[in-house]
Amino acid sequence: MKTKILRLSLLGLTLASTGSLALAKEQLPNLSEEKPAARFQVAGITWPEKPGDAEVCLWKDDKVAPVCITVDDNSAPDVPWWLEMADKYGLKVTWFLISKNVGGNGVGGTWKLWTDVLAKGHDVQSHSHTHLHTDDPGWQNIEWEYSESKKQIEQNLPGHRVRFLAYPGGANSSLNDRNVAAKYYAGARWATGMLVNPAVIDYLGTRAITEDSFDNPKAPWADFKRVLDPKDKLYRAWGIFINHMVKDKNPDRPLFHYIADNKDKLWIGLYGEISLYGQERDTAALKVTENSASKISFTLEDQMDDKAFDYPLTVKVRLPDAWKSVKATQDGKAAETAFIENEGKPYALVQAVPDRGTVSLTAK
């Protein structure tokens, strides 16, 4: 497919995109390229120079890199321990559920348990319905495996959206089909692999790493410490950690300490939040429509399905020198924003959802 160049204000750079991302408004259910060409060049934290200049940040809140903790196979007996670790270290956890296993006090847990997990700010998504147990009397095909899980979780957790899948492994893992998954999910995760380069994310096949790869010279390809090293080729990469049942529940864990100690640089997010952000960012178009001493306005669009992709992108805006504070609205409604300074110059970090109307900034 011929490559097109979209002139976007993204990270202060030109973003290269495949021809599937045309400038005409689309409603893509996901970015499904398995081996995408580099969508942009990864850079460090940048600062727009002139008042009114704006750019979409690589990651939420202009953090250096994101990290997410995921747990497969329900692993319900470990939920209290994970919740304790989350409170202790500031973690956010995504559980991938085998939906047929929910409904008891065993490894599958109860719907009440997963309701409580959601209420605490964590997430539950799909790990298929039977985990590819084709010997199950009700098993039909891979499409049923993926779609039935989504249906069951959403029916039993009213109001909750299941938009992400962790492919089940094991003896029948060859049955997994990313093209079928793309019909039901905005993104999907494989099992162990490598850190995820932000410029070439395969959103229907992100790779995960294990905790024992952290600071491990025998597994340098998966050492999460690389994401904060500006000299490393995986600087600013996405670290996705995969877990099952935890054998050693010692809470004094080097990885957790590292994440907590670097929370000013890391976006500690849910798997789905980071996937939504990345796909919106990779197709974003930002245009400043008004730039005066008293007001700055911009529009933000993307190519993704507006019903599924509703997570805010962080837009960094250079403010007029005289501004000592800032407030923002989007489509006339208050938008979250933070006033920051760099080398004595004022900036705003604005949380704006693509395709939800004009964003306007004024001094308070």
Order of alpha helices (4+ residues) and beta strands (2+ residues): beta-beta-beta-beta-alpha-beta-alpha-beta-alpha-beta-alpha-beta-beta-beta-alpha-beta-alpha-beta-beta-beta-beta-beta-beta-beta-beta
